[in-house]
Amino acid sequence: MGMPMGRRTFMGASAGLAAGLALSTGAEPAPARIGVIGTGNRGTHLLSILVNLPEVEIRAVCDLKPEAAQLAAEMVEKSSGKKPTMYTAGELDYQNLLARDDIDAVIIATYWQWHTRMAVDAMKHGKYAGVEVPAALTFEECQSLVDTYEQTKVPCMMLENWSFRRDNLALLNMKRKGLFGDIVHVHCAHSHNCIDHWFFDPEGNIRWGGEFLVNRNCDQYPTHSQGPVLSWMDINCGDAYATISSVATESRAINAYFARKFGPDHPSAKRTYKQGDIVTSTIRTQNGKTLIINYDMQLPRPYDNRWMLQGLLGVYSEDRESVYVEGRSPKYHEWEPFAPYQQEFDHAYWKSMSEKELAMGHGGTDVVELKLFLKAVREKTQTPIDVYDSATMSSIIPLSEASIAQGSKPIECPDYTKGAWKTRKPAFALDV
Ligand SMILES: NC(=O)c1ccc[n+]([C@@H]2O[C@H](COP(=O)([O-])OP(=O)(O)OC[C@H]3O[C@@H](n4cnc5c(N)ncnc54)[C@H](O)[C@@H]3O)[C@@H](O)[C@H]2O)c1
């Protein structure tokens, strides 16, 4: 599910390049001691960044497939000279990794159905949980993440990298400086055809992710779309999701694609899929804002997020790479390019990235994300995305499923903060 780099992630890359992300605060804490659970595609990608960061020691790697763990261990050994311990003895061997007392945090990049269980077990063992998207698949899983955090006080962060994109953080700065006025409406999407390479293998055999398309009809992957939106809309810190109504198209694209590619008798062309091709969810917040989220991962198309943010004073369109700000944009009712705004409102996290960091992982986005996670681990502070935001973003999976199953009936969104959203202050990416 490797996403193409955002169109503007390299914009302004040459400007203000000090050495390293400016995230340190005085005396250097010890390196974070990390275990990586799940060393497939994404786990290895994250590892390829981690092995280049001085503030981390990879102590252990774990995967069901010994060859995947072996490759990961070799990557670590090559860069540090020290071979991490490998855990490859089955689905529960990760618990032996968690039982060690020389590990501070784990990165979890396994199949979706393991994410919550592993994150919960990590917190119970006193280890920070950095868990890939989505953090949870059901209402019960979302709640168990929150409950475990509240019992253990060990932070859990869903690794939603698009929250850290350069354009999205510049936009957050603009919003916080009041350029758009009060926010009224936001649109977001995850439009990424993953049928031809992630849900299925190149021969059309169903992979683990594809099984969810057989068994569920919902927004299967709602976190890349929502990542930056939560802070644009002050969700869980001033406002909260109130109700959601979702609608799905028929499921046609998967059968049609495999019939075109391999003929109508191919098993993937004949299988019945519950999953509709496009899911559209409309959320109303407690304070009366609206948010539209599109799931769109089955039709032939290039990658797209279609972020749009609209307030009392202006509008941003990622699609158009444009902005209109009343009282500032030079021409009445005319878009102007976003690029100069991105430069002017560039976020502190990005201004101090080194050339090397900018060249890694989604144009540097994954580096920003991991460095902030590691900073929290080393300083024993809250992670930039907390358990409440992780559960809120993930909850769109079961919420959309419930609404679709009931003919788009509005469903009440759980409030994981138990009302604290009314008084909680924004904490994400405050270092402008
Ligand atoms: N944030 C992003 O941009 C991004 C991009 C791609 C994938 N992802 C997410 O990363 C996760 C992994 O995706 P992937 O593409 O790397 O899949 P993958 O199939 O390549 O890798 C998953 C690995 O987890 C291992 N695994 C599964 N269950 C395990 C268990 N119980 N114990 C140990 N190992 C186990 C598998 O053996 C496999 O090697 C998914 O949640 C996916 O949604 C995120």
PDBQT file of the ligand as one rigid body, heavy atoms in Angstrom, charges set to zero:
ROOT
HETATM    1  N1  LIG A 501       1.410   4.436   6.571  1.00  0.00    +0.000 N 
HETATM    2  C1  LIG A 501       1.632   4.034   5.320  1.00  0.00    +0.000 C 
HETATM    3  O1  LIG A 501       1.932   4.820   4.436  1.00  0.00    +0.000 OA
HETATM    4  C2  LIG A 501       1.504   2.569   5.010  1.00  0.00    +0.000 A 
HETATM    5  C3  LIG A 501       1.923   2.073   3.781  1.00  0.00    +0.000 A 
HETATM    6  C4  LIG A 501       1.816   0.702   3.557  1.00  0.00    +0.000 A 
HETATM    7  C5  LIG A 501       1.278  -0.129   4.530  1.00  0.00    +0.000 A 
HETATM    8  N2  LIG A 501       0.865   0.396   5.711  1.00  0.00    +0.000 N 
HETATM    9  C6  LIG A 501       0.310  -0.469   6.778  1.00  0.00    +0.000 C 
HETATM   10  O2  LIG A 501       1.372  -1.289   7.269  1.00  0.00    +0.000 OA
HETATM   11  C7  LIG A 501       0.858  -2.562   7.671  1.00  0.00    +0.000 C 
HETATM   12  C8  LIG A 501       1.634  -3.694   7.001  1.00  0.00    +0.000 C 
HETATM   13  O3  LIG A 501       1.417  -3.602   5.611  1.00  0.00    +0.000 OA
HETATM   14  P1  LIG A 501       2.462  -4.257   4.589  1.00  0.00    +0.000 P 
HETATM   15  O4  LIG A 501       2.140  -3.728   3.252  1.00  0.00    +0.000 OA
HETATM   16  O5  LIG A 501       3.834  -4.081   5.128  1.00  0.00    +0.000 OA
HETATM   17  O6  LIG A 501       2.040  -5.806   4.670  1.00  0.00    +0.000 OA
HETATM   18  P2  LIG A 501       3.014  -7.060   4.471  1.00  0.00    +0.000 P 
HETATM   19  O7  LIG A 501       2.134  -8.219   4.241  1.00  0.00    +0.000 OA
HETATM   20  O8  LIG A 501       4.077  -6.740   3.471  1.00  0.00    +0.000 OA
HETATM   21  O9  LIG A 501       3.737  -7.200   5.895  1.00  0.00    +0.000 OA
HETATM   22  C9  LIG A 501       3.094  -7.600   7.060  1.00  0.00    +0.000 C 
HETATM   23  C10 LIG A 501       4.059  -8.492   7.831  1.00  0.00    +0.000 C 
HETATM   24  O10 LIG A 501       3.495  -8.765   9.121  1.00  0.00    +0.000 OA
HETATM   25  C11 LIG A 501       3.858 -10.097   9.444  1.00  0.00    +0.000 C 
HETATM   26  N3  LIG A 501       2.943 -10.585  10.501  1.00  0.00    +0.000 N 
HETATM   27  C12 LIG A 501       1.608 -10.745  10.416  1.00  0.00    +0.000 A 
HETATM   28  N4  LIG A 501       1.107 -11.203  11.572  1.00  0.00    +0.000 NA
HETATM   29  C13 LIG A 501       2.174 -11.347  12.425  1.00  0.00    +0.000 A 
HETATM   30  C14 LIG A 501       2.314 -11.781  13.767  1.00  0.00    +0.000 A 
HETATM   31  N5  LIG A 501       1.285 -12.199  14.505  1.00  0.00    +0.000 N 
HETATM   32  N6  LIG A 501       3.564 -11.781  14.312  1.00  0.00    +0.000 NA
HETATM   33  C15 LIG A 501       4.623 -11.377  13.579  1.00  0.00    +0.000 A 
HETATM   34  N7  LIG A 501       4.550 -10.954  12.305  1.00  0.00    +0.000 NA
HETATM   35  C16 LIG A 501       3.328 -10.933  11.735  1.00  0.00    +0.000 A 
HETATM   36  C17 LIG A 501       3.748 -10.855   8.143  1.00  0.00    +0.000 C 
HETATM   37  O11 LIG A 501       4.456 -12.052   8.154  1.00  0.00    +0.000 OA
HETATM   38  C18 LIG A 501       4.298  -9.838   7.150  1.00  0.00    +0.000 C 
HETATM   39  O12 LIG A 501       5.677 -10.020   6.908  1.00  0.00    +0.000 OA
HETATM   40  C19 LIG A 501      -0.619  -2.541   7.318  1.00  0.00    +0.000 C 
HETATM   41  O13 LIG A 501      -1.334  -2.179   8.456  1.00  0.00    +0.000 OA
HETATM   42  C20 LIG A 501      -0.756  -1.439   6.295  1.00  0.00    +0.000 C 
HETATM   43  O14 LIG A 501      -2.027  -0.852   6.308  1.00  0.00    +0.000 OA
HETATM   44  C21 LIG A 501       0.981   1.719   5.962  1.00  0.00    +0.000 A 
ENDROOT
TORSDOF 0
